[in-house]
Amino acid sequence: MAKAKTVAIIQARMGSSRLPGKVLLDLAGRSVLDRVIARLRRARLIDALMVATTADSSDDPLALHCMEEGIACSRGSVFDVLDRYRQAAAASGAEVIVRVTADCPMIDPEEVDRVIAAFHQSGCDFAANRLPPPFERSTPIGMDTEVCSRAALERAWQEAQEAFEREHVMPYLYTVPGRFKVQVLDMQPSMGHLRFTVDTPQDLEMARLVYAYFGGRDDFSLQELLAANEAHPEWQAMVSTVVHKGFRDVDARAAGGGA
């Protein structure tokens, strides 16, 4: 039996409300997006990568960057990200979709592989290493990985009606028990209080310190990151007041159709 094509689809746009243009901001000499891609390329169970951005003109620089770097890119709706993912999945020929956001430049490829492997081994429709608030998380923020089948994504696209279900892509797959077969992987001990993402200016400042610590390398492991983080408590102190978004939070600009 042929192996199902597994594609990491990276959700990215320039119009972030808390840190505009964050995906192309500099992080130790390369963009935040480039760091995400470099780390994902080390995942053994991913066959291809694609950036899913919007058709809005504000994302033209992002699409141009992808073209210049030879990165596959699909463009779609600004706020109906579920539809954007469906289009990207179709364009890439994905049979298994790995959802990653472009604000995770410290994402661990081994952790991504762990979720993909669990997806295949369990025979589930959807696997993740965390669910967003109000669910409890044990995985550090910034390691978030969601995996689903193409069939599950198509069904969600057809049936999901709520704005948060369309904007956050996967909630339709896990919010109603029994609707789909779901596998959630925990970490022991729990590290859900740790933050390694780039969503605010404080996050970016911390990420730059992390990359400076590793000399601009982007091949450090999660274990190395955790050890460095323990040795530098000021890193987490910098981002301790940042509130992470819940899955029912939607962009207030959606109603007005802004970017």
Residue pairs with C-beta under 8 A, 6 or more apart in sequence:
3 47
4 95
4 96
5 47
5 48
5 92
5 93
5 94
5 95
5 96
6 45
6 46
6 47
6 48
6 94
6 95
6 96
6 98
6 116
7 46
7 47
7 48
7 49
7 50
7 88
7 89
7 92
7 93
7 94
7 96
7 97
7 98
8 40
8 43
8 46
8 48
8 49
8 50
8 98
8 100
8 112
9 50
9 51
9 52
9 85
9 88
9 89
9 92
9 94
9 97
9 98
9 99
9 100
10 33
10 36
10 37
10 40
10 49
10 50
10 51
10 52
10 100
10 101
10 102
11 52
11 81
11 84
11 85
11 99
11 100
11 101
11 102
11 169
12 23
12 33
12 51
12 52
12 53
12 62
12 101
12 102
13 23
13 53
13 54
13 56
13 58
13 59
13 62
13 78
13 259
14 20
14 21
14 23
14 24
14 58
14 59
14 61
14 62
14 259
15 54
15 56
15 58
15 59
15 78
15 253
15 258
15 259
16 22
16 23
16 103
16 199
17 251
17 252
17 253
18 199
18 200
19 25
19 198
19 199
19 200
19 201
19 203
19 204
22 32
22 103
22 198
22 199
22 204
23 31
23 32
23 33
23 62
23 102
23 103
24 31
24 32
24 33
24 61
24 62
24 65
25 31
25 32
25 198
25 204
27 35
27 105
27 198
27 204
27 207
27 208
27 211
28 35
28 208
28 211
28 212
28 216
28 218
29 216
30 38
30 218
31 65
32 102
32 103
32 105
32 198
32 204
32 207
33 51
33 62
33 65
33 102
34 69
35 105
35 106
35 211
35 218
36 100
36 102
36 103
36 104
36 105
36 107
37 49
37 71
38 218
39 105
39 106
39 107
39 108
39 109
39 218
39 219
40 46
40 49
40 100
40 107
40 109
40 112
41 49
41 109
42 109
42 219
43 109
43 110
43 112
43 113
43 116
44 109
44 113
45 112
45 113
45 116
45 117
46 98
46 112
46 116
48 72
48 92
48 94
49 71
49 72
50 71
50 72
50 73
50 74
50 88
50 91
50 92
50 94
51 62
51 66
51 71
51 72
51 73
51 74
51 102
52 73
52 74
52 75
52 76
52 81
52 84
52 85
52 87
52 88
53 59
53 62
53 63
53 66
53 73
53 74
53 75
53 84
54 75
54 76
54 77
54 78
54 84
54 259
55 75
55 76
55 77
55 78
56 78
56 259
57 259
58 259
59 75
59 259
62 73
63 73
63 75
65 71
66 72
66 73
67 73
72 91
72 92
74 84
74 87
74 88
74 91
74 92
75 84
76 83
76 84
76 87
76 88
77 83
77 84
78 254
78 257
78 259
79 163
79 166
79 167
79 250
79 251
79 253
79 254
80 166
80 167
81 166
81 167
81 168
81 169
82 153
82 156
82 157
82 160
82 165
82 166
82 167
82 169
82 172
83 157
83 166
85 97
85 99
85 153
85 169
86 153
86 154
86 157
88 94
89 97
89 150
89 153
94 150
95 149
95 150
96 116
96 119
96 147
96 148
96 149
96 150
97 147
97 148
97 149
97 150
97 153
98 112
98 115
98 116
98 145
98 146
98 147
99 145
99 146
99 147
99 148
99 169
99 170
100 107
100 112
100 144
100 145
100 146
101 144
103 142
103 197
103 198
103 199
103 203
104 142
104 143
104 144
104 196
104 197
104 198
105 198
105 207
105 211
105 218
106 142
106 143
106 196
106 197
106 207
106 210
106 225
107 142
107 143
107 144
107 145
108 143
108 221
108 222
108 225
110 221
110 222
111 129
111 139
111 143
111 145
111 222
112 145
114 129
114 185
115 127
115 128
115 129
115 145
115 146
115 147
115 185
116 127
116 145
116 147
118 124
118 127
118 183
118 185
119 126
119 127
119 147
119 148
119 183
122 181
122 183
123 181
124 180
124 181
124 182
124 183
125 148
125 149
125 151
125 152
125 173
125 180
125 181
125 182
126 146
126 147
126 148
126 149
126 152
126 170
126 173
126 174
126 180
126 181
126 182
126 183
127 146
127 147
127 148
127 182
127 183
127 184
127 185
128 144
128 145
128 146
128 147
128 170
128 174
128 182
128 183
128 184
128 185
129 139
129 143
129 144
129 145
129 184
129 185
129 186
129 187
130 137
130 138
130 139
130 143
130 144
130 184
130 192
131 137
131 174
131 184
131 247
132 168
132 244
132 245
132 246
132 247
133 244
133 245
133 246
133 247
134 246
136 192
137 190
137 192
138 186
138 187
138 188
138 189
138 190
138 191
138 192
139 185
139 186
139 187
139 191
139 192
140 187
140 191
140 192
140 194
140 195
140 196
141 192
141 194
141 195
141 196
141 197
141 244
142 195
142 196
142 197
143 196
143 222
146 169
146 170
148 170
148 173
152 173
152 180
156 165
156 169
156 170
156 172
156 173
159 172
160 166
160 171
160 172
162 171
163 250
163 254
164 171
164 247
164 248
164 249
164 250
165 171
165 172
165 175
167 250
167 251
167 254
168 247
171 247
171 248
172 179
173 179
173 180
173 182
174 180
174 182
174 184
175 247
191 226
194 226
194 229
194 236
195 203
195 206
195 236
195 239
195 242
195 244
196 207
196 210
196 225
196 229
197 203
198 204
198 207
199 242
199 244
200 239
200 242
202 238
202 239
202 241
202 242
203 239
203 242
205 238
206 235
206 236
206 238
206 239
209 232
209 235
210 225
210 228
210 229
210 235
211 217
211 218
213 228
213 232
214 220
214 224
214 228
220 228
229 235
229 236
253 259
